[in-house]
């Protein structure tokens, strides 16, 4: 009797086409559920079409009845199936328009929506993409710059401090954290800044951030309105310029000399400004220290121009002649200087913890902005760094590293003279974690960088940090993470590459 | 002979005024250095004035000669003192203009610069400041919302996983990390999303972020230009609206009903839009699930309006009727939906790790934006979460919590009926980590929140999440972190406070 059989053929086909794999990891009911969903989406099961009873389908497929009950149940919840009066189950009807297309589209990679168009900001910031490390699984190689030495870092001690903190991981700890930062860490930072950097502040003004980079972002968001003038050292820390530019600022590059930012240029050309971003302790990337006279002149200009000074003190500890200079913050009237620092250059780079010292009037705003960006930094790292400072490990480590880096810089100066002297002039510097190699007449930055890369080195050109044409050219030569023999081998490979 | 003596009197006075404290923690040479610096800044020592020899001053002050040598040396480096021909030392001359004022200012708290004026953004985001937890040292109290239970979290297991990872902390680990996220974690997330959330993506499209909040920020920065239209559920997740508004978007609030965002309203009033932000699995804050019909209608509208859909799936796992629904992402054409999720609601809130699934065309831009914001998430947490997922702890924990929260929700429904039934209607919900208490005629949101706070509860009003007037009013009643007896005691205290 063909009549009665007809209506069930397509459906039976649809359901029997579902192959269930007993051996598969996915439970049978989920396999069946997926098969029915697919059959509906593909139109093999039609709106309103009646499905076999759970008992019958179980028999047809040779599975337990519960398997079918379970699958039907979920599909009813999802709206693919509808229970009918009595015990029967039908394909939901009416099936919402576009189910097929939408569903198929989701699976068929052929049919794709045009990807979202990107914002102007996206295009602008993409230009700095090159700075991103692309080989994240390899240790640093010469002459990677602005990274400290991770080998001498007391890893076992660090692990012990982490383990100790984890033993006391309390409920309140896991539930919430302060966007301003873990209080004991803020106090430890205030103490450290007061005794070591000449920054007079109390813990309430210290805002813990996910590194100096985030601190700069927060300051940009809180201070910059579209069209505000922001002065940046040139050459300088380009990522900061990018952040301020994205916040809507008009960037004014200001030349630097051996005493720091050229305040005469500021006086001559910038009567008013919202902000100036400087690196007094160790001008990035030239590693010169801003002289006292220049600091005072900058403060005078800022006073007249109504400008806030952002002092990036990230390398302030790394001074090899005498003790580190006090921060500009300590010389300035309260509220004139926002101070930014980080632990990434003092402990290890992937520890994303930094801080900003801000006027009382900004504390709540920074907290609100931080909460809105990513809420807070991980409490565990914050607590461990606080312990590391309070128990004296921090001061000891910084002292040891300062001595080590002084040796390594001397080694690089010697090595560079021996191996690269014909192509590069590499003078010693009082501060920082890298040297600048100045090409001799016969060599260009471009050729030298190409040679360095071909020799498997990590080489950054100085011109990356130039803002205005013509950009200063040279090589950024990091030495902090590298032992003398590493530096020597690298320089030799570099020379051979140049000579080829 | 007064003649020769005269010139030295003021200076001796200046230096003898420096009191050195043998007992102090700060070494003598630093005390002396600070004293001389202060004397110069205060004008007690004049430009060009000759200082006593190190031997003589050591004798005058009764300290070791090295103490004086050390102090002079640093002050010469700092530019306060200048060595003269021969062995003598003088106060630097000319002293840079403004030394006195600037220096005094730095110390005299009376003289302060006007604090920096804040940006429009700062003022706007400050309005959400109230949402910030102000008691970070206390565990959650009823009826704190959108936080999971931290008590049942396997803390010891977590600590073991952290310790294991710390033992293998390598140099490359500490040196750098991928702004896109730790590769094994990205793979684990892609696997989890595919099997549990119906999100078909590969690891390359998974971007690890510092929580969902940062993912939303990145999307806003990369997609929003000034004036772009962004549709937000109303009531909805206000912090997302704030982020898009700060990025320059024009916010269009769209009403929601029991099936989710009102697509008829979108069709009627929003022909074109840049983006729509939705919470299909569990509409925030009403905890309703977007129906299949509504999802498909939304996809159709998005297609016509050229809108990108941002799917916030943060509570997708917490469905108490049947298994969790698949994500909207799985139904949509590739590139139409950006998917956002977080581990904060599945593991613990202070673990700031979330993720976004983005089209291939956006991956490099997200990486560049992330690098510029804060570079990357901490590798340790990323690795531990990857282990937690790969070793099956994650799936087990989520299953356990789903069962626990179902019990606790039922408990709160019962408790609320017993204790608060006269003031609040608290219906059960299929999803989420909180219930919504609807005030009965006799009670207002304002009075009820006041009573709750006076009873020492953590109480959020529903109106906080309203965008357009009149805002829906009610109480957000979190239950996930609280045992039945906690909920009962809290409800009783609440009732007593209301009755007073």
Interface residues (C-beta under 8 A of the other chain):
Chain A: X26 X73 X74 X77 X78 X79 X80 X92 X96 X97 X98 X99 X102 X103 X105 X106 X107 X109 X111 X112 X113 X114 X115 X116 X117 X118 X119 X120 X121 X122 X125 X126 X128 X129 X131 X132 X133 X136 X137 X138 X139 X140 X147 X150 X151 X153 X155 X158 X159 X162 X163 X166 X167 X169 X170 X171 X172 X173 X174 X175 X176 X177 X178 X179 X183 X195 X200 X209 X210 X211 X213 X214 X217 X221 X222 X223 X224 X225 X239 X242 X243 X246 X247 X275 X291 X292 X293 X296 X297 X299 X300 X303 X306 X308 X321 X322 X323 X325 X326 X330 X331 X332 X333 X334 X335 X336 X338 X348 X349 X350 X351 X352 X359 X360 X361 X362 X364 X365 X367 X368 X369 X371 X372 X373 X374 X375 X376 X377 X378 X379 X380 X381 X481
Chain B: X26 X73 X74 X77 X78 X79 X80 X96 X97 X98 X99 X102 X103 X105 X106 X107 X109 X111 X112 X113 X114 X115 X116 X117 X118 X119 X120 X121 X122 X125 X126 X128 X129 X131 X132 X133 X136 X137 X138 X139 X140 X147 X150 X151 X153 X155 X158 X159 X162 X163 X166 X167 X169 X170 X171 X172 X173 X174 X175 X176 X177 X178 X179 X183 X195 X200 X209 X210 X211 X213 X214 X217 X221 X222 X223 X224 X225 X239 X242 X243 X246 X247 X275 X291 X292 X293 X296 X297 X299 X300 X303 X306 X308 X321 X322 X323 X325 X326 X329 X330 X331 X332 X333 X334 X335 X336 X338 X348 X349 X350 X351 X352 X359 X360 X361 X362 X364 X365 X367 X368 X369 X371 X372 X373 X374 X375 X376 X377 X378 X379 X380 X381 X481
